Amino acid sequence: MHFIALCTDRPGGLDIRMQHRPEHLAWLEANKARVLLAGPFLDAAGNMNGSMLVIEAADEADAKAFLAADPFAKAGLFSASEVKPWRRTFGATL
């Protein structure tokens, strides 16, 4: 089953994001079988200020546990996060 994770960085979080970005990217690569799509949200100046991921998980609890292992989450980068079940209806096959 697919899930969408919508994560908002805490105010002033860009320094935390940049500090932990190499570890986060390595985590994405190590989990590429489960992370189908991922990328940052951008503010008006083009600075990263959040994340969106499409992941594969057995259920919502599994999705949340998986996302808790993200180095960004472990570093306390996110002020808010939401996980929603999702079904692809149109577009590229994931």
C-alpha positions as CSV (number, residue, x, y, z in Angstrom):
1,M,0.0,0.0,0.0
2,H,1.2,3.5,-0.8
3,F,1.4,6.4,1.7
4,I,2.1,10.1,1.2
5,A,4.2,11.8,3.9
6,L,3.9,15.6,4.1
7,C,6.4,17.2,6.4
8,T,6.9,20.8,7.4
9,D,10.3,22.0,8.6
10,R,10.3,23.9,11.9
11,P,11.1,27.6,11.8
12,G,14.8,28.1,11.2
13,G,15.2,24.5,10.2
14,L,17.3,25.0,7.1
15,D,20.6,24.7,9.1
16,I,19.3,21.4,10.6
17,R,18.2,20.2,7.1
18,M,21.6,21.0,5.5
19,Q,23.5,19.4,8.4
20,H,21.6,16.1,8.2
21,R,21.0,16.1,4.4
22,P,23.9,13.7,3.5
23,E,22.6,11.2,6.0
24,H,19.0,11.7,4.8
25,L,20.0,11.1,1.2
26,A,21.9,7.9,2.2
27,W,18.8,6.7,4.1
28,L,16.7,7.3,1.0
29,E,19.2,5.4,-1.2
30,A,19.3,2.5,1.3
31,N,15.5,2.3,1.3
32,K,14.8,2.9,-2.4
33,A,12.7,-0.2,-2.6
34,R,10.2,1.5,-0.2
35,V,10.7,5.1,-1.1
36,L,9.0,5.5,-4.5
37,L,9.3,9.3,-4.8
38,A,10.7,12.0,-2.5
39,G,11.7,15.6,-2.6
40,P,11.7,18.9,-0.7
41,F,9.2,21.7,-0.7
42,L,10.6,25.1,-1.5
43,D,9.8,28.6,-0.2
44,A,9.6,31.7,-2.5
45,A,13.4,32.1,-2.4
46,G,14.0,28.5,-3.4
47,N,15.1,27.3,0.0
48,M,14.0,23.9,1.1
49,N,11.4,24.0,3.9
50,G,9.7,20.6,4.0
51,S,9.5,17.2,2.5
52,M,7.1,15.0,0.5
53,L,7.6,11.3,0.2
54,V,5.6,8.5,-1.4
55,I,6.4,5.3,0.4
56,E,5.4,1.6,0.4
57,A,4.2,0.3,3.7
58,A,2.0,-2.5,5.1
59,D,-0.3,-0.1,7.0
60,E,-0.3,3.4,8.5
61,A,1.6,2.2,11.7
62,D,4.3,0.7,9.5
63,A,4.5,3.9,7.4
64,K,4.9,6.1,10.5
65,A,7.5,3.8,12.1
66,F,9.5,3.8,8.8
67,L,9.4,7.6,8.5
68,A,10.5,8.0,12.2
69,A,13.8,6.4,11.1
70,D,14.5,9.2,8.6
71,P,17.5,11.2,9.8
72,F,15.6,14.4,9.4
73,A,12.8,13.1,11.7
74,K,15.4,11.9,14.2
75,A,17.1,15.4,14.2
76,G,13.8,17.1,15.0
77,L,13.6,18.9,11.7
78,F,9.9,18.7,11.3
79,S,7.4,20.9,13.1
80,A,4.5,18.9,11.6
81,S,4.1,15.7,9.6
82,E,1.1,14.0,8.1
83,V,0.8,10.5,6.7
84,K,-2.1,9.6,4.4
85,P,-2.9,6.5,2.5
86,W,-2.8,7.1,-1.3
87,R,-3.7,5.3,-4.5
88,R,-2.2,6.1,-7.8
89,T,-5.0,6.6,-10.4
90,F,-3.3,8.4,-13.2
91,G,0.2,9.2,-14.3
92,A,3.6,7.4,-14.2
93,T,3.6,4.0,-12.6
94,L,5.4,3.9,-9.3
